[in-house]
Amino acid sequence: MVSSDRLTSLEKRVAIALSAVFGLRMLGLFMLLPVLAIYGPSLTGFSPLWLGLAIGAYGLTQAVLQIPMGLLSDHIGRKRVIIGGLLVFCLGSILAALSDSIYGVTAGRALQGTGAIAAAILALAADLTRETQRQKVMAMIGANIGLAFAVAMVLGPAVAASAGLSGLFWLITILALVGMFVMAFSVPSSIQKAPKGETIAVPAMIKHAFLHPQLRRLNLGVFFLHFMLTAIFIMVPKLLVDSGIESSSHWLVYLPVFLLSFVLMVPMMIIGAKKGKEAFFFQSAISMLITTLGILVFFHNDFTVLVPALLIFFVAFNYLEASMPAIVSRIAPAGQKGTAMGVFSSGQFLGAFAGGATGGILVQQFSNQVLFAVTAGLGLIWWIIAQGMKMPARSERITIETRVIHADEADSLAHQLSQLEGVMEAIVVLEEKRTYLKVDASQFNMQAAQAIVN
């Protein structure tokens, strides 16, 4: 008998392999952030505007294709979409590696983004794991994204210093090929699909995800967060160089900053969850971003201010980056988690593109001070919007196969289930023959729900 509270050997293999694939791909995308601002000026046609476009180009194609690629995986298979997406990512990396102009690098970055496989990977993880263990596997994949970002900030400058920008793109190509190999030989194909509403965006529900008051706040928030990140990295690497630190030594700044930021962020996560202070820390993190960017408006040329400011920025960034997807998952109505996460991810990537493009324009047309002032202003807008955030109660999601034929039967069943103790939401989807429940596990009785369904 399989223990319900432990991962099986298959689930462990799936979690490790998919985390590796996702992490390798995100590592390849992130490694350019601390590098392009330094090596970009050697490219033909360079300008601050094109630098911003090169940094953020992948975000536009990711935002546009994230949901369609997830839907495509539902029709032709998850592994086909993931391997195909990694192949396209390889082609974009090769195009950028062979380019000696900023235009070619930008085109390569945009092509990298068309391999939008995040939704397909998460859906495959859901297909291959039991409902009781799904959250653990998703958490492992999410943690790997944070790790990839930290490693990229250190590894990118080191590789570029020895192999140049072209060499970095060739390394990214190799990482994607390794991801394809892992995907092809270490991850089984799914035989059955997990509940669609909880894994893949449902087109009919996308409008609802945009209009939901709390989800809208989070979608705007992740847009602002990645706008800020991409925008400031148009200037941060150059500011370090201007401070007298060679690009090959930037890891000496990034490594301690990231390690310490994670150490300081963890207590915020723990205290927020245990003491019910999530809303306080959420708004405090936004305030930290505003304060940091506001200080950099005036003191960005002072190394003794720049490094502590980066530390505070990344404590806040890491906290928000880790907590926001979990909040989206908890707020999303029953049966709409896949849609909510799809819209949220699109907002994230769109923010990366907008931050790069807008940041490039601000630096080219105005100054560094204006760049930091605008990002601080966006943070203030976000802080105001976040005042209406309501942190949801912690819940679990359960799906039950359902045999109903008519809409009135479905409505009646949903009403009966919603009256059970511990049930927060109940939705019956006729087309999928499934019932989605959002429950308080400490009060919910599964046998009672099964009795009603049967």
Helices and strands as residue ranges (DSSP letters): H 9-30, H 36-39, G 40-42, H 48-76, H 78-97, H 102-114, H 118-127, H 134-186, H 196-199, H 203-211, H 213-232, H 236-242, G 247-249, H 251-274, H 278-299, H 303-331, H 337-365, H 368-386, E 396-401, H 407-418, E 423-429, E 434-439, H 446-453
